[in-house]
Amino acid sequence: NIDVFIMLEVPDEKLVARVVGRRIDPVTKNSYHVDFNPPPEGEIADRVIQRDDDTEEKVKVRLEGYHANISAIKSFYESSMVQVDGDRDKNQVWDEIQVALKSKQEL
């Protein structure tokens, strides 16, 4: 039984930018982003890598699969779905998710 299904809504172009800008430190496995969370200058910035599947072309293929299947998923979870605008500050998004989770726990 599903209590809540959180549906994060983010425009495709924003998702592409988020994924394409992602970088991974192969030593520590820490994740960075060239715009939102750049790696520290120096040794770490010099060694971060972009994953092979974090290219614009591959992200767009993943998004095509997502769009081909999301309506069936949404209809299945419709009664427990809470849509959240994921195109905002991460703290605002998290606050809204917490409110949704808490409201479902109180039922």
N, C-alpha and C positions, 0 to 999 in steps of 0.2 A: 504494500500500500504506500503510495507516494504522498507525502505531506505537502511538499512545495517543490516546484520546478522553477528555477530562476532562469529567465531568458534575458541575456544581456544583448541589448540592441546597439550595434556600432556600425556606422557606414562602411561599406567595403573599402573605400579608399583609405580610411583611417586604419583599418585592419592591415591592409597591405603595408602602409607606412610603419606600423608597429612591428610587423614581422621582419620586413626588409632591414630595418634599423637595428635589429637585435644582434648582439655579439655575446660570445661565450668565452670565458677564460678557460683554456684547456687544462690548466694546472689546478685551479681551485674549483672549477665548474660553476663559478659565479656568473650570473647573467647581467648584462648591461644593455643599454640602448644608446645609440649615437646622439639622439636628441634629448631623451627624457631622463636618462641615467648613465651619462658617459663614464667609461672606466677612468680610474685615476691616471694622470699623465705619467709617462715613463715606462717602466718595465711592463706593467699590466696592460696599458694601452697598446704597447708594441706587440704583445702576444695574443690579444683577443682575436677570435676568428668568427666568421659568419658561417653558420651551418649550411651544408649543401642544399638543404630544402627550404632555406629562407630567402629564396630569390622571388622576384615579382611574378615570374612565370609560374612557378610552382605554387605560390600562394593563390594565384588566380584559379588554378586547376582545383585546389582544395575548396575554394569558395564556390566554384561551379557545382561541386558535389554537395556542398552544404545547401545551396539554394534548390537543388534538385530534390532534396529529402526533407527540408525543414517543415514544409506544410504538413506532412504526415506526422512528424514528431510533435508539432504544435497541437494538432488535433487530438493526439493521444493523451497529451498532458494538459489539455485545455482547462480542466476543472481545478488543477493545482498550480497553474502557471501564473507567475508574477513577472511582468516585463519591467526591466530596469534599463534606463538610459546609461549605457556604458561609455558614452562619449563625453565624459566629465572627469573631473579630478577623482583620482582613485579613492580618496577618503569619502567623497560624496557618494560614490558608487557603493562602497562598503557599508556606509551608514544606511543607505536604502535597503541593501540586502539584509542587514541585521534587523531592520524594522519588519521586513517581510517574513523572516524566519521566526521572529518573536511573535508576530501576530498569528502565525500558523500553530505555534506551540500552545497558544492560549485557547485554541478552539477545543 
